[in-house]
Amino acid sequence: MKNSAKIIDGLLKILKAEWPNLVLWSYLLSPLVVRTLTSYQYSKIDLLVFYTLGMSVLWLLAIRFISSNQFKVHLILLPFYLVAAIDLFLVLNFNSRLTAAYLFIGLTNFQEASEFLPTYWRPISIVLMIFILCYGAGLIGLHKRKLYKSKGVFVLAISALIAGYGAYFYKTVQLNSFGKSAVMDLLAKDQSTPVGYLSQITLTANLYFGTEKLIKRRRESDVKITSLSDQSTIETIVFVIGESSRPHNWSLYGYDKDTTPNLGKQAGIFKFNQICTTAPYTSFAVPSMLSLEPISDWDSIASTKSLVSIYRAAGYMTYWLSVQEVDSFGGIIPQIAAEAQYRQYFERSYDGALMSEYEKILNKNETEKKAIFIHVKGSHFEYSRRYPESFDQFKPATSSFKDKITAEYDNSILYTDWLLSTIIDQLKSSKKPSVLFYSSDHGENMMDDSRGLLGHGIGNKYDLPVSAFIWASENVSNQQSLKFLKLKERESQKISISSLPHTLLNITGVFTNRYKSSDDLSSDDFVSSKCPHLLGAGYVPSFDFDAL
Ligand SMILES: [Zn+2]
């Protein structure tokens, strides 16, 4: 009895001395905690969540014990409190943390800030109130207060921080390689509070200034629409960019497990059995499949505007929804995203997290023509993190690592099948003439042979072929139906993802001087592709499906 009374007494003493710090900590932790709680259905509570939370607590401890004059310390930290307010605003309104993705939007979209305030003044005021209350109360409480000192706890917290970052760095070096990209990945994954903001800012600055010249050239490049056909009645375009999804594991392309049951039943799908990527890396394949320039001329792809700008110039409202984070692995993808009028990121979530936003976009403004670009996380390693539990349907045949990851990979395809089918179903219910393009960025090696290769970037028969198809609603015009019939002829022809933008232009009747009918799958002039691609720093002129 005496002991428990003592403990309670002690706790009360700590509370009395430390309440201002606890108020400040709650405020700083709020974006992280709220985001974790509200998105539990769309993301896995995994090691990364605990890592972020653990590092945050360690930073807060280090800050607490760095000096006994906590008033001064937290006064100096004011910039972090302001950034945390923006973070909280993003979490409450877009369910996304303040990461490099949003810092990038800030850097590249400042001209649209004038529309921002009138739309969001209410949530902005609420967040500002929370900031003033917490920060004010905390500082007043800390003013002239002498707090318990301990150098030992400070040293311990800093050591644990070094160990934590060290462990992550070790992991990413193992997975990727030692060098700048590992440091960038460490920064990208550091979403701790409050110091993680510095990591995100450093990452953004690095990505921005590393490509500043390119950004300038892209901005200055013009989109010249040469003609707009009035035969096209298509009002909604959806372009879904997949991730690491190879056809080998889709039942739609003949896999013996039923991984794509929904797409298998969808009418209006034109699939391609022999379609290859232009590079087995995300950062090259994605820009290339959204560009009219050939992969043999990477500089042109990088320095001219993409399909997003073409549709923007053609009078479409353009949207970019992404489940992929902005990091050094994405290359110029954030610049392509920046061409869209509207962008939203759903980082560290399942792909399904974007569905409610997609639905909102489809149902708003009846008269608006829409081009919606969706960049999913698809089947990106680690596969088990890509789908919710209800999609954990395929079980490994044995306890081997290969069987385990194959089952997880198949489950991620099953989830992609659900996602794409749901996106198509929503298009159907909108009753608007619509078209959907889906293509993975590249394939994936799944320890297929004795070499035991895993992942992509290798340039072989497992990571060069991609899963891709085009879907069209029933209510398109007759001329368009004829074009879709041409797509049937391409089913077993050798084609490249670089044909997709040319094909989309013809189908929607939007033409620029860079359109080439020989690249257009819906044209009589189409010439079968040799599947040229980039590998390493080099250009490989062909890839042969038949030599599998
Ligand atoms: Zn990729």
Boltz pocket constraint, residues with backbone or C-beta under 6 A from the ligand:
constraints:
  - pocket:
      binder: B
      contacts: [[A, 242], [A, 243], [A, 244], [A, 281], [A, 282], [A, 283], [A, 441], [A, 442]]
      max_distance: 6.0
